[in-house]
Amino acid sequence: MKKLLYISLIAMSLILMACPYDGEVELCSYDEALKTDKKLLDQWVAFNEEGGRDEVLVEKGNKAVLIISRKNYEKGNKLNSLEKYRAYPTEIKGEIIYTIEKEDGRYHYCKYDWISKNEFNMQFIDESFMKNNFKADSITTKNTIEFLSENLNNGELFTDKMEFYRKYSPEYQKVKIFMQKSGF
C-alpha cells in the first residue's frame, strides 16, 4: 500500500511539474545574438521547496554568448548534477528570449525579469504547451519564432517562475535564513 501511494505521489508531481521544452533549433545564431545583459554576470542561487537549490555561475563567452555552469543540489547539500550551457539572446515581439544550448545539441528557451539588482525571475518555454500546440511538419527556426511570437502573451507558454538571488547578497541571505528556519 505504501509503495502504491509513493508511486502515485511521484506520478502526480510529475504531471503537475512543468518542464522546459526541449527544442531542436536555435532561435538565432551566435552572430545574430543581441548584446547580453552584463548584470547577469555573477553567481546566482535558486532555492526549491524540497530544500535543494540550483547554483548558477554566469560568465561572459564570445561576443553575445553567456557561459552558464549549473550545479543542482539536493536537500542536505548533496550534489545532484552539474551541467554547462551556452546562452544567447534574441528579440521576439519586444521580448528578450534566450536560446540555451545544451551539451546534447538541443535547446531550451527562457526569459527573465529583474525584481531588484540582486534578484530576477526566470521562466522557460513549457514542454507540454509546445507539444500540445506547436504543430509543424518540420521544425525550423522560422516557424518556431512565428509560433512563439503568436503565443508570447499566453501565460501557459511559460513554466512557473524560478527566483534567482545573487549569491551572498542581502536578498540571498534573507531567503537562505528563511529556508533554514522553515526546516528546508
C-alpha positions in Angstrom: 0.0 0.0 0.0 2.8 2.4 0.9 4.5 1.6 -2.4 1.4 2.4 -4.4 0.9 5.7 -2.5 4.6 6.6 -3.1 4.3 5.9 -6.9 1.0 7.8 -7.1 2.6 10.9 -5.4 5.6 10.8 -7.8 3.2 10.5 -10.8 1.1 13.4 -9.6 4.1 15.6 -9.0 5.5 14.8 -12.5 2.1 15.7 -14.1 1.9 19.0 -12.1 5.5 20.0 -12.5 6.2 22.0 -15.7 9.2 21.0 -17.7 11.2 23.1 -20.1 10.7 22.5 -23.8 13.5 20.5 -25.4 13.8 22.3 -28.8 15.6 21.2 -32.0 16.6 24.6 -33.3 18.2 27.7 -32.0 16.2 31.0 -32.2 19.3 32.8 -33.6 22.9 32.1 -34.3 25.8 33.4 -32.1 26.5 36.1 -34.7 22.8 37.3 -34.8 22.5 37.3 -31.0 21.8 40.6 -29.2 24.1 42.1 -26.7 23.7 40.3 -23.3 22.7 41.9 -20.1 26.0 42.3 -18.2 24.2 42.5 -14.9 23.6 38.7 -15.2 27.4 38.0 -14.9 27.8 36.6 -11.4 26.8 33.7 -9.1 23.1 33.1 -8.6 21.1 30.7 -6.4 17.5 29.5 -6.7 16.1 27.6 -3.8 13.4 24.9 -4.2 10.6 23.8 -1.9 12.1 20.4 -1.2 15.2 22.0 0.4 17.5 21.8 -2.6 18.9 24.6 -4.7 20.4 25.4 -8.1 23.7 27.4 -8.1 24.4 29.1 -11.4 27.6 30.8 -12.5 27.1 33.1 -15.4 30.3 34.2 -17.3 31.0 36.1 -20.5 31.7 34.0 -23.5 32.5 35.1 -27.1 30.6 38.2 -28.3 27.0 37.9 -27.1 27.3 34.4 -25.6 27.0 33.7 -21.9 28.6 30.5 -20.4 26.4 29.1 -17.7 27.6 26.5 -15.2 24.7 25.0 -13.2 25.1 22.8 -10.1 21.9 21.2 -8.7 22.0 20.3 -5.0 19.5 18.0 -3.2 18.4 18.7 0.4 21.4 18.0 2.7 23.8 19.7 0.3 24.4 16.6 -1.9 25.4 17.5 -5.5 22.8 16.0 -7.8 24.0 17.2 -11.2 26.5 19.6 -13.0 25.8 21.0 -16.4 27.2 23.6 -18.7 25.3 25.6 -21.3 25.8 28.5 -23.7 23.0 31.1 -23.8 22.4 33.9 -26.3 19.5 36.3 -26.6 17.1 37.2 -29.5 14.2 39.6 -29.5 10.7 38.3 -30.4 8.0 41.0 -30.4 9.8 43.2 -27.9 10.6 40.3 -25.5 14.1 39.1 -25.0 14.2 35.3 -25.2 17.4 33.3 -24.6 18.4 30.2 -26.5 20.1 27.9 -24.1 22.3 25.5 -25.9 22.7 22.2 -24.1 25.6 19.8 -24.3 23.5 17.3 -26.3 22.9 19.8 -29.1 19.3 20.6 -28.2 17.9 23.8 -26.8 15.8 25.3 -24.0 14.3 28.8 -24.3 13.7 31.2 -21.5 13.0 34.8 -20.5 13.8 36.7 -17.3 12.6 39.8 -15.5 14.6 41.8 -12.9 12.9 42.2 -9.5 15.9 44.1 -8.0 19.6 44.4 -8.7 20.1 41.2 -6.8 17.1 39.2 -7.8 15.4 38.0 -11.0 12.7 35.6 -12.1 13.3 33.2 -15.0 10.7 31.2 -16.9 11.2 28.5 -19.6 9.1 27.7 -22.6 6.8 24.9 -21.4 7.2 21.4 -22.8 3.5 20.4 -22.6 2.3 23.6 -24.2 4.6 23.2 -27.1 3.8 19.6 -27.6 0.1 20.2 -27.5 0.0 23.3 -29.6 3.1 23.6 -31.9 2.2 21.5 -35.0 4.6 21.6 -37.9 5.8 19.1 -40.5 9.4 20.1 -39.8 10.6 22.3 -37.0 12.6 25.3 -38.2 13.9 28.5 -36.6 11.4 30.5 -38.6 8.3 28.5 -37.7 9.4 28.2 -34.0 9.8 32.0 -33.8 6.5 32.6 -35.5 4.8 30.2 -33.0 6.4 31.9 -30.0 5.5 35.3 -31.4 1.9 34.4 -31.7 1.8 33.0 -28.2 4.0 35.3 -26.1 1.0 36.7 -24.3 -0.4 33.3 -23.4 0.7 32.6 -19.8 0.6 28.8 -20.5 3.5 29.2 -22.9 5.9 29.6 -19.9 6.7 27.5 -16.9 6.3 28.8 -13.3 8.8 31.5 -12.3 12.1 30.5 -10.7 13.5 33.1 -8.4 17.3 33.6 -8.5 19.2 35.6 -5.9 22.7 37.0 -6.3 24.9 34.8 -4.1 25.8 36.4 -0.8 23.5 39.5 -1.4 21.2 40.6 1.4 18.2 39.1 -0.5 20.0 35.8 -0.7 20.9 35.8 3.0 17.2 36.5 3.9 15.9 33.7 1.8 18.6 31.3 3.0 17.8 32.1 6.7 14.0 31.7 6.0 14.6 28.3 4.3 16.7 27.1 7.2 14.2 28.3 9.8 11.4 26.6 7.8 13.2 23.2 8.0 14.4 23.1 4.4 
